[in-house]
Amino acid sequence: MNDYNSSVVFLPMQAAQVYFQMPGQVTQIMVMTDDPEHVRPVTLAISRALADPGLRVMDWTNANNALFGAVQVEQNVMFLILTLIILVAAFNVISSLIMMVKDKTADIAVLRTLGASRGAIMRIFLMCGAFVGVSGTVAGTLLGVVFCVNIERIRQALQKLTGTNLFNPEVYYLEHLPAKLVWGQVAEVIVMALGLSLLATLYPSWRAAKTDPVEALRHE
């Protein structure tokens, strides 16, 4: 790793003290934790225990702020891209329901003449759109979770199938493709998908409810 090779040297403590002309002194103490993902409580505990303004306690997340900032930006961009994909799917739901309303105009008119209210007609098409949105969200969630849990197996299978290295460890400094399933973010995507799909059904349902049975049956 070039970042470490260009800035880190390992040598005995006494030799380092002689080289930096600091006999019997150290400038940094490294503390190892059992859980590297939850180092902030340990950092705060050390800071409170020392309570020395001349000492600076810094964990590995603070030392790699630029990397974490880049990852956060990528997460935000991916969430935006996912939102746009769901919006496209919602527009497909709108167009499909509008075509259904046009095809079922005569049937809607018959239901209106039989006594069905506008609210009942609207609920029918709302249920149709909701069924499409819920079924698509459930299928997409299951597929995404399965893909995330088995992403390394999928990568290896694609590598064997294509004969190419899809995740070069010399570039990414990792031997396998890491993946972490965050259920909070999964829930956010599910809520967004359900909300957009339900909103997409409002206009076609309102249009179906506004159908005039006299005009619809005039040429039948």
C-alpha positions as CSV (number, residue, x, y, z in Angstrom):
1,M,0.0,0.0,0.0
2,N,1.7,3.1,-1.3
3,D,0.2,5.4,1.5
4,Y,1.9,3.4,4.2
5,N,5.0,2.5,2.3
6,S,5.7,6.2,1.7
7,S,5.2,7.4,5.3
8,V,5.6,4.5,7.7
9,V,8.9,2.9,9.0
10,F,9.2,0.1,11.5
11,L,12.3,0.1,13.7
12,P,13.2,-0.7,17.3
13,M,12.1,1.8,20.0
14,Q,15.6,2.6,21.1
15,A,16.7,3.2,17.5
16,A,13.8,5.5,16.9
17,Q,14.5,7.5,20.0
18,V,18.1,7.9,19.0
19,Y,17.1,8.9,15.4
20,F,14.6,11.5,16.5
21,Q,16.8,12.6,19.4
22,M,14.1,11.9,22.0
23,P,15.7,9.6,24.6
24,G,13.2,7.8,26.8
25,Q,10.2,9.5,25.2
26,V,7.4,8.6,22.9
27,T,5.0,10.8,20.9
28,Q,2.2,8.3,20.2
29,I,0.6,5.3,21.9
30,M,-1.6,3.0,19.9
31,V,-4.6,1.3,21.6
32,M,-6.2,-1.8,19.9
33,T,-9.9,-2.5,20.4
34,D,-11.9,-5.7,20.0
35,D,-14.5,-4.0,17.8
36,P,-13.0,-1.6,15.2
37,E,-16.4,-0.4,14.1
38,H,-17.3,1.0,17.5
39,V,-14.2,2.9,18.5
40,R,-15.8,6.3,19.2
41,P,-16.9,5.3,22.8
42,V,-13.3,4.1,23.5
43,T,-11.9,7.4,22.1
44,L,-14.3,9.4,24.4
45,A,-13.4,7.3,27.4
46,I,-9.7,7.8,26.9
47,S,-10.1,11.5,26.4
48,R,-12.1,11.8,29.7
49,A,-9.6,9.6,31.6
50,L,-6.6,11.6,30.5
51,A,-8.2,15.1,30.6
52,D,-5.0,16.7,29.3
53,P,-5.4,19.5,26.7
54,G,-1.8,18.8,25.5
55,L,-2.8,15.3,24.3
56,R,-4.8,14.5,21.3
57,V,-6.9,11.3,21.1
58,M,-7.6,10.3,17.5
59,D,-9.2,7.1,16.2
60,W,-8.9,5.5,12.8
61,T,-12.1,7.1,11.6
62,N,-10.8,10.6,12.3
63,A,-7.5,9.7,10.6
64,N,-9.4,8.7,7.4
65,N,-11.9,11.5,7.2
66,A,-11.3,12.0,3.5
67,L,-12.1,8.3,2.8
68,F,-15.2,8.3,4.9
69,G,-16.3,11.6,3.2
70,A,-15.9,10.0,-0.2
71,V,-17.9,6.9,0.9
72,Q,-20.7,9.1,2.3
73,V,-20.9,11.0,-1.0
74,E,-21.1,7.7,-2.9
75,Q,-23.9,6.5,-0.6
76,N,-25.9,9.7,-1.2
77,V,-25.3,9.5,-5.0
78,M,-26.4,5.8,-5.0
79,F,-29.5,6.7,-3.0
80,L,-30.3,9.4,-5.5
81,I,-29.8,7.0,-8.5
82,L,-32.0,4.5,-6.8
83,T,-34.7,7.2,-6.2
84,L,-34.6,8.0,-9.9
85,I,-34.9,4.3,-10.9
86,I,-38.0,4.0,-8.6
87,L,-39.4,7.2,-10.1
88,V,-39.1,5.6,-13.6
89,A,-40.9,2.6,-12.3
90,A,-43.6,4.8,-10.8
91,F,-44.1,6.5,-14.2
92,N,-44.5,3.0,-15.7
93,V,-47.2,2.3,-13.1
94,I,-48.9,5.6,-14.1
95,S,-48.8,4.8,-17.8
96,S,-50.0,1.2,-17.3
97,L,-53.0,2.4,-15.2
98,I,-53.9,5.1,-17.6
99,M,-54.0,2.5,-20.4
100,M,-56.1,0.3,-18.2
101,V,-58.5,3.1,-17.6
102,K,-58.8,3.8,-21.3
103,D,-59.4,0.1,-22.0
104,K,-62.0,-0.3,-19.2
105,T,-63.9,2.9,-19.9
106,A,-67.0,1.1,-20.9
107,D,-66.8,-1.2,-17.9
108,I,-66.4,1.7,-15.6
109,A,-69.4,3.4,-17.2
110,V,-71.5,0.2,-16.7
111,L,-70.4,0.1,-13.0
112,R,-71.4,3.7,-12.6
113,T,-74.8,3.1,-14.1
114,L,-75.3,0.2,-11.8
115,G,-74.8,2.5,-8.8
116,A,-71.0,2.4,-8.1
117,S,-69.8,5.7,-6.7
118,R,-66.8,7.6,-7.8
119,G,-65.1,6.6,-4.6
120,A,-65.6,2.9,-5.3
121,I,-64.2,3.3,-8.8
122,M,-61.2,5.2,-7.4
123,R,-60.6,2.5,-4.8
124,I,-60.6,-0.2,-7.4
125,F,-57.8,1.4,-9.4
126,L,-55.9,2.4,-6.2
127,M,-55.9,-1.3,-5.2
128,C,-54.6,-2.3,-8.6
129,G,-51.8,0.2,-8.4
130,A,-51.0,-0.7,-4.8
131,F,-50.8,-4.4,-5.7
132,V,-48.3,-3.7,-8.4
133,G,-46.3,-1.4,-6.1
134,V,-46.3,-3.8,-3.1
135,S,-45.5,-6.9,-5.2
136,G,-42.7,-5.1,-7.0
137,T,-41.3,-3.7,-3.7
138,V,-41.3,-7.1,-2.0
139,A,-39.7,-8.8,-5.0
140,G,-37.1,-6.1,-5.3
141,T,-36.3,-6.2,-1.6
142,L,-35.9,-10.0,-1.5
143,L,-33.7,-9.9,-4.6
144,G,-31.5,-7.1,-3.2
145,V,-31.1,-8.7,0.2
146,V,-30.1,-12.1,-1.4
147,F,-27.7,-10.3,-3.8
148,C,-26.1,-8.3,-0.9
149,V,-25.7,-11.4,1.3
150,N,-24.2,-13.5,-1.5
151,I,-22.3,-10.8,-3.4
152,E,-18.9,-12.4,-2.9
153,R,-20.2,-15.8,-4.2
154,I,-21.7,-14.0,-7.2
155,R,-18.5,-12.2,-7.9
156,Q,-16.5,-15.4,-7.8
157,A,-19.0,-17.2,-10.1
158,L,-18.9,-14.3,-12.6
159,Q,-15.1,-14.4,-12.5
160,K,-15.1,-18.1,-13.3
161,L,-17.7,-17.5,-16.0
162,T,-16.0,-14.6,-17.7
163,G,-12.4,-15.3,-16.9
164,T,-11.7,-11.8,-15.7
165,N,-10.7,-10.3,-12.3
166,L,-13.7,-8.2,-11.2
167,F,-12.1,-7.0,-7.9
168,N,-8.4,-6.6,-8.2
169,P,-6.9,-6.7,-4.6
170,E,-3.8,-4.7,-5.8
171,V,-6.2,-1.8,-6.6
172,Y,-8.7,-2.0,-3.8
173,Y,-6.3,-3.4,-1.1
174,L,-8.9,-6.1,-0.3
175,E,-9.0,-9.8,-1.1
176,H,-12.8,-10.1,-1.2
177,L,-15.7,-7.8,-2.0
178,P,-17.1,-6.5,1.3
179,A,-20.8,-6.0,1.9
180,K,-22.8,-5.0,4.9
181,L,-26.6,-5.1,5.0
182,V,-28.0,-2.1,6.9
183,W,-31.6,-2.8,7.6
184,G,-32.3,0.9,8.4
185,Q,-31.4,1.9,4.8
186,V,-33.4,-1.1,3.5
187,A,-36.4,0.2,5.3
188,E,-35.9,3.7,3.9
189,V,-35.9,2.3,0.4
190,I,-38.9,0.2,1.0
191,V,-40.9,3.2,2.4
192,M,-39.8,5.3,-0.5
193,A,-40.8,2.7,-3.1
194,L,-44.2,2.1,-1.5
195,G,-44.9,5.8,-1.1
196,L,-44.0,6.6,-4.8
197,S,-45.9,3.6,-6.1
198,L,-49.0,4.6,-4.2
199,L,-48.7,8.3,-5.2
200,A,-48.4,7.1,-8.8
201,T,-51.9,5.5,-8.6
202,L,-53.7,8.7,-7.6
203,Y,-54.0,10.4,-11.0
204,P,-55.1,7.3,-13.0
205,S,-57.6,6.5,-10.2
206,W,-58.9,10.0,-10.1
207,R,-59.2,10.0,-13.9
208,A,-61.2,6.7,-13.8
209,A,-63.5,8.1,-11.1
210,K,-64.2,11.2,-13.2
211,T,-65.4,9.0,-16.2
212,D,-68.8,10.2,-17.4
213,P,-70.9,7.1,-18.1
214,V,-73.1,8.9,-20.6
215,E,-70.1,9.9,-22.8
216,A,-68.4,6.6,-22.3
217,L,-71.5,4.6,-23.5
218,R,-72.6,7.0,-26.3
219,H,-70.8,5.0,-29.0
220,E,-71.2,1.6,-27.5
